[in-house]
Amino acid sequence: MKKFNFKINKRKIGINYPTYFIADIAANHDGNFNKAIDLIHKAKECGADAAKFQHFSAETIVSAKTFNELSQQLSHQKTWKKSVYEVYKDASLKLEWTEKLKAECEKVKIDFFTAPYSLDLIDYVNKFICAFKVGSGEITWIDSIIKMAKKNKPIIIATGASSIKDVKRAIYSINGINKKICIMQCNTNYTAKNENLKYINLNVLKTYKKLFPNLVLGLSDHTHGHATVLGAISLGARIIEKHFTLSNKLEGPDHKFSMNPKTWSEMIQTSRELELSLGTKNKIIEKNELETSLVQRRSIHTSKEIKKNETIKKNHLTFLRPYLKNSFHPYELSKVVGKKAKNYLAKGEIILWKKIK
């Protein structure tokens, strides 16, 4: 098996290894520690490899003044009942939870990491996590990305709402610092509408593979279902991130577009089935179809009686199933026509090497 690109904790990450699934709990704890713990357990039960949180405080991620001065809230934030600043304040993760969340993840054997949204938080979370996540909105904050990269842990970069120029700037800024990089295709529309599927652009993964052949590919996705996930895995993605909630009926900024335990479990099951089916690039007759290849393939048979020592002509022959060892494929007709029958051949008899001379 090809050498892996890097490890996240003990898991090997690479094109020939199982896909690594990140359950992005994000703000779905709704400020409730017990719910955060429950989400960790559910994510593990549903097959996630990692439980990922987001570390931020409202005052270091959004400007209350600027958002309040907008004539109207934009994008998915239009549906929020509170101000942008209040929503971020409610969704922030208390720092004193961090060590406890880490311990709980260790207890249930699921990886713990987070996306830190300030330079100070990068330093704070470093001792607790096995990988860094760069959210799509941070892709132009190069100082932050460089600081994470210098911690020498795997760094997973989402590229939603980004141009290829933005992506190159971010990747080239750290390519000489840290080789443990995953680049994720992403579309940052959080409305949970089915029409968003036409904007996912999974084929961008082909572009990333060409531009950054030594990086791990990934997908950070906010659509319902798992068609996008299956497509991404088929195109080479080996880290998948989807938001995870206990229920899509809960109130909060992320619940509506998240996967719930039922849909997450279905996604994992079908993804593992897909991985099994991808197989090798080599086109061969597989061992489980050897017998089928015999009973379904045609070989050269007689279409009429042929006397001993009679010269075999084309009109003496037909092509019928099965093909047996030491018989002739239809494309080997020239090896039979013009030969003589060693003994009498009945109509419908298979032609073997030993029967002609």
N, C-alpha and C positions, 0 to 999 in steps of 0.2 A: 504494500500500500504506500502511496506517495507520502512523503514527509508532510506533516501538518504545518500550518502557517504560524500558529501560536496556541497557547493554552489560556482558557479562562478557568481559573482555579485548576481543577484536574482534567477538565474536558478539552480534548484536542479539537481544534477548529481548522477545517480545511476542506477542499472540494471533495475528497474521498471519505469524509467523516459525516456522521449524522448531523442534521441541522440543529442548531442551538436556538431554543425558543425562549424569548424574554417576555415575561408577563409584566407589562408596564402598569403598575398599580397607580403611579402618579398621584393625582389628587382624589382618587376614588376611596380613600380612607375617610374622606369628609371630616377630617379633623378629629377622628375618633381612634384612639390607640387600639382598642379591642377589635375594631373593624379592620385595622391594618394587619393585626395578627391573624385574624380569620382569613384575610385575603392571601396571606403567605401560605397558609395551610391549604386553601382551595387551589391555589396555583400549582402547588406541588402535586396534589391529588389529580389534577387535570393534565399533568405531564409537562409542565413548564420546567425549564432548566434554571431559570433565574427569576427572582422577584426584584423588580427595579422600581425605585422611588425617585422623587425629585426633591432636591434640597434648594429652597429659596425662601427669602422673606419678601413680602410685598414691596417694601421700600427700596430693595436693591434690584428689583426686576421690572417694575413699571413706574411710570410717573403719574401719580394721581392728578396732578395739575393739568398735564397735557391731555390725558384721557377725558377729564371733566370738561375741557374746553372744546372737545370735538362736537360738531353739531349733532352727530348721532354715533352710536356704537357700531362697529363694523363687523363684517363676517359673521362667524358663529356667535360672537359676543352680543349680537342684537337681541338674542333670546334670554340673556342673563337678566335676572330680576334685581340684582344688586349692581353697584358700580364695579368696573374692572378691578379697581384697587381693593375693594371689599372682598370680591371673589378670590383674588390671589391671597389676601390675608387669611381668609377662612381655609384655603386649600394648603397653606404652608405647613410644612412638617416640623414639629417641635424638635430642636436639636437633641434634647434629652431622650428622645425616642431612639436615636440612631443606634446606640450600643445594644439596646434591647431588641431592636428589629434584626440586627446582625446576629445576635445570639439565637433568636428564634429561627432564622434561616439555617444556621448551623445545626440546630436541633432536628429540623425536618429534612436536612440535606438538600437544600436548594441554595444556589448562589445568590448573594446579596450585592447589589451595587446601585448606583444612583447617577443622576445628572445634576451636577452642582452648578448653580446659577450666580456665583460670585467668585472672585479670586480668593477671598478668604475661605469660602466653603470648599474650594478645591483642596486646600491644605487640611481642612477639618475632616473631610470624609475619607481622605487618602488611606488612613490606617484601618478603615473598616471595610474597604471594598476591594474586589478582585478585577474590576474593569471600570473605565470611565465611559459615560455616554455624553455626547455633544448633541444637544437638541438642535433642530433645524434653524430655529431663530437665532442661534449663537454663531452661525457659520461665518459671519463677517467680523466677529470679535476674535481676531487672530491671537491677541495676547492671552486670552483665556484658553484657546485651543493649545497653544504652545505650552502653557503652564501645565495643563493636563498631560500632554505628551511627555513632558520631562519627568513625570512620575514613573515612567517606564512600565506602565501597565497597559494592557490592551485598551485601545481607544476606538469607540464606535461612533461614527459621524453620520448623522442623518442629514439629508440634502434637500428637504422639502422647500418649496418656494425659492429655489436657487437657480441661477444660471450656471452654465458650464464654467464660466469665468470665476464665479464664486467658489465653485467646487475645486477648481485647480488651485486657486489662491490658498484655500484651507489645507489641501493635501500637500502641496509643495512647501508650505510653511513648516510642516513637521516631518516630512519624508526623511530628512537627514537626522532627525532626533529619535524617532520611534518607528520601528518597522512593523509593530503589532497593530495594524490598522484595519478596520472594517469600514467600508463605505456603503451607505444604505440609500437606495432609491426611496423617495418618499414624496407624497403629495399631502400638503398641510391644509386640507379642507376638512373641517370637523362637524359638518352638518349631517353626516350619516345618510346622505341621499344616494340612491343607487346610481344616479347619473355621474357620480364622482368616479365610477369605474373607468370611464373613457378618458380620464385625466391621469391615471396611475402611471402609464408609460413604462411598463416593465422592460421594454426594449432598451431603455437607457442603461440597463445592466450590461448590455452588449458593448455600449460605448465605454462604460467604466472598465470593463474587462480589457478593452483594447488600450485605453489610456493608462490604466494602472494594473498591469497584469500580475503584479506580486501581492495585490491586496485581496482581502476577503470581501466578497460581495454580500450585501444584505438588503433587507426590506423592512422599513418602518411603515406600518399601514394603519389606516383609520376607517376602512370600509367594513361593512358587515360581511359575514361569510368568509370563505377561505379560497376563493378562486384565485385571488391575487397571490396568495401564499404558494399555492401549487405551481402557478406560472413562474414565480420567482425562483423556486427551488429548481424547476426544470432548466432555468437559465443560469443556474450556478450559485444562487444565493445560499449561504450556509449559516446566516444569523437572521432570525426573524423576530421582529418586535411588534406586538399588538397590545393595545390597552386591555386591561382585565378588570372586570367588576363582578360583584356578587349578583347584581340585577340591573338590567337596563331601565327598569322603572324608577330607580332611585333618582333623587334630585341632585344636581351637581354638574360642573362644567364638562366632565369627561364620560359620564355614565352612558349617554345615548349612543355613542359611536364605539363603545368598548365591546369586547367579547365577554360573554358570561360563561359560567362553568360548563354548560352543555355544549355551546358552540365551540368553546376552546378545546374540549375533549375531542369533538368531532374533527376539528382542524388537525390536531396532533395525530389522530388515528389515520386520517387520509394522507397526511404528509409522510408518515412512516411507510405506508403502503406505496406511495409514489417513489420514495427513496429506494425501496426494494426493486421496483420496476424499472428504474433508470439504468441500472446495470452497467455493462461495459460498452465501449465504443466499437469494439470488434464485432463484426458480423460473422457469426459461426453457427453451426448446428449445435444447439445446446443438448446436454445429456438427457434432459427430460423430454426431448422431442426426437431422440434417435429412432425409437420404434415407429413414431408417426412418419418419419421421413421414409421408412421402408414401405409402410402400408399405403401411403398416399402418392408416392412417386411411381411413375410408369417405367416399365422396362419393355424390351423387345420380345414379343411373343409371335407364335406362328398364327397366321390367319387361315391356313389350310394345311393339309397333310404334306409332308416333305419326305421323299423316299431316301433311303440310305445312299450316300455318295452323290445325291442330287445337288446341283449348284443352287444356292439360295438366291432368289431374286427379290426385288423390293416388294412385288405384289404378293409374296409369300408371307409378308410380315405385317404386324400391327403393334400398337403401343397400348399396353394395359397395365393396371396395377396388379400386384405389388412389384417393387424392385427388391431383388435379393442379391446377396453377396455373390460376386462373380457372374452377374448377369450384365446386360448392356442398357445404358441410358439411351433415350431416344436420339440424343445428339451423337451417339456412337454408331449410328446406322451403317456408316461406311465400313465399319470393322466387321460387319456381318454379311452384307451383300457381297456376293462373289465367292464366299466360302462354301464348303461342302458339308453336308450333314454326315456325321460319323455313323449315326444309326437312324432308324425311322423316327420321325418327329410327328406326333399327333397334332391335330388342330387345337389351338389354344395353349400349347406348351410353351413354357418360358425357355428362351435361348440362353444357355450358359456357355462359358468358354470351352468347357470340356465336351460339349455336344457338337462342336464344329471343328473343321480342319482346313 
